[in-house]
Amino acid sequence: QVQLMESGGGLVQPGGSLRLSCAASGSITSIGPMYWYRQAPGKEREQVAVITSDAVTRYPDSVKDRFTISRDDYSNTVYLQMTRLNPEDTAVYYCSMRCRTGKGWGVWSDFWGLGTQVTVSS
């Protein structure tokens, strides 16, 4: 079983910065794309960043030029550096990874963390 754990959430002032981390543990043989999602109350979950195994990144317009995703495959960790935060960024942020598990080539599956709260004050 694979477990993902987010950290780094909290309260921040508008215009401030915050860095989220997400470390994966378990029987992982390799990790493909890594993702960050967020979900605010009453809203659908929204993808805010993706980084491929080749370190190619993509962002939606809502966070482009403000958020930066990065990965460290040696520690099975994905990061999200958030800058110039505004109240609209308030949400629970989730990490997700496509992981290969099992012996040999194994099986590819998507795994999710439980989320970390990010609150940007008014």
N, C-alpha and C positions, 0 to 999 in steps of 0.2 A: 504494500500500500504506500502511496505517495502522499506526503503532507506538505502543504504550503502555508507559510506564516508571514503575514505582512507586519510591518512595524514602521514607525516614524510619523504616524498621524498625530493630530492635535489641533490646538487653536492657533491661529495666525492672523495678524492684522492685514487688512487690504493693502496690496502692494508688496507684501512680504513673500518669503520663499520657504519651501519645505521640501525635504527629500524623503521619499518613501523607499523602503526596502522590502524584498520578498525573497525568502530563502526556501528552497525545496529540499526535502529529505526523504529517504526511503530507497527502495530498490530501483534506482534510475540508472539506465545505461547510457542515455543520451537525451538531449533536450532540443527540440526544434524551435519554433517561434515562441516568444514570450510576449505577454500582453498585459496591459493595464486597462481596467474598466472602472467606471464609477456609476453610482446610482443614488440619485436624490429622492427624497420622499415624493411619491406620486408620479415619478418619472420612470421611464424605461431605462434599463442598463445601457450605458453608452461606452463604446470603445474610445479611449483617449490616446492610446499609443500601442504600437507593435514594433518589435524588433525581431528580425529573422536570424537564423543561425549564421548567416553571412553578415550580420550587423547592419542590415538595411532597415531603416526606420520609416514609419509613416504616422502621421498625425491628422486628425480632423481640423477643420478651420477654427473650431472653438478653442483649441489649445495650441495650435501651431505658432511657433516662435516664442512660446512661453514654457512649454514642457519639453523635457529631454529624457528619453529612455535609453538605458544602457544595460549591459549584461556582463556578468563575470561567470564564465562557464566552469572555472575551477572551484567555485564555491556554490554553484547552482543558484545564483542570485540575480535578480533583476531589480533595477533601480528606476525611480521616476523623480527627476529633479523638476520641481515646479517653482516658477518665478512669476512675479507680477500677479499674484493671486487676487481674485475678486470674489465677492459673495456668491456669484453664480457657480464658483468652483466647489462650493460646499456640498459634500456627498460622502458616501462610503466608497472607498476605493478598494478594488479587488485586483489581485494579480491572477494570472492564468498562464499555464505553460503546457505545451504539447510535449509529453514525455514518452520515451520508450522504456518499457519495463520488461522484466523477465529475462530469461537466458537467451543467448544467441542474439538474433535479430529482434526478438521480443515482439511486443505489441505496442502500438502508438495510441495514446489516449490523452484527453484534455483533463487537467486538474485545476482546481480553484482553491484559493485561500478563503478565509472567513471574512476578510475585509478589515479595513482600518478607517476610522472616522477622521475626516478633514473638515474643519470648520473655519471659515473665514468671517471674521467679525464685521458687522455693518459699519 
